Amino acid sequence: MAERILIVAPSWVGDAILSESLVAVLRDEPLEDPLVDVFAPPWCAPVYARMRGIGEIIESPFRHGELGLAQRRALGREIRSRGYTCCFVLPNSFKSALIPWLAGIPRRIGYGGEARRPLLTDARRRERLVGAMGEVERLLGAARVTVDFESPTSDAARQCLESYFRELAERFEGGYDAAKDRSAPDAEMAPPAGRFIVARLDGDPVGCGAVKPVDGQAGEIKRVWVAKSARGLGVARRMLRKLEAAALEMGLAILRLDTNKALTEAHALYRKEGYREVERFNDNPYAHHWFEKRL
């Protein structure tokens, strides 16, 4: 059964515009096509009419600041018949939480101000809401990232690789010289041998990675890098999983990779994705750790 969600909209147009991030997250949640309706003042209704993912807009009959308790009871009964399962109460007022409570909506989520906590089933502290807003922004940023295969000699690929090499030179003890690292020639990262991917955020290159065959069964992950501006969006994990899927299509059963001791965030990612540390398997002068995963 699809989740049916009601949003009690804020009274100010600017706040209504900002609430689109919540609508976007609800729309993209795997909730079996959630139905999202909005209870909004007439002056905010046009804002929600332009948002993708909104079903019905129920216009509020109340003037700003009006209690209208008898009318709220009647409206609560009417909304109860719609069968909403969850409600997000975006305004901070006591009045705004009354109708969802009178309607008996099972889950009522909002900021627990103005002594209205008894009207909510999930009363959030302001700090938690600020944290939730940050998570919404992170999710929206991740949704703007694309990861696609392309040639390792393309302009975007060269831009990413040059940025990657510069960062290695800054972070590695003793620096990094790309001319000494011959572990991933372009020909081995391009079809028919290997595969190379570029991640883009709003169309701008922000990451890269490659897989190359070593023998009939094993391959290596190479050149995984994400720009600082795109970190925290799950880009490296998406690239790694796309490369693993490509390795399976190439007929590989094992993936290996090496990394420098300075790249501790990479060690953590690889371990979380199921890679285990193994003995040295190559002569890369910049590697201190070697990992392997069976696909």
Secondary structure, 3 states (H helix, E strand, C coil): CCCEEEEECCCCHHHHHHCHHHHHHHHHCCCCCCEEEEEECCCCHHHHHCCCCCCCEEECCCCCCCCCHHHHHHHHHHHHCCCCCEEEECCCCHHHHHHHHHCCCCEEEEECCCCCHHHCCEEECHHHHHHHHHHHHHHHHHHCEEEEECCCCCHHHHHHHHHHHHHHHHHCCCCCCHHHCCCCCHHHHCCCCCEEEEEEECCEEEEEEEEEECCCCEEEEEEEEECHHHCCCCHHHHHHHHHHHHHHHCCCCEEEEEECCCCHHHHHHHHHCCCEEECCCCCCCCCCEEEEEEC
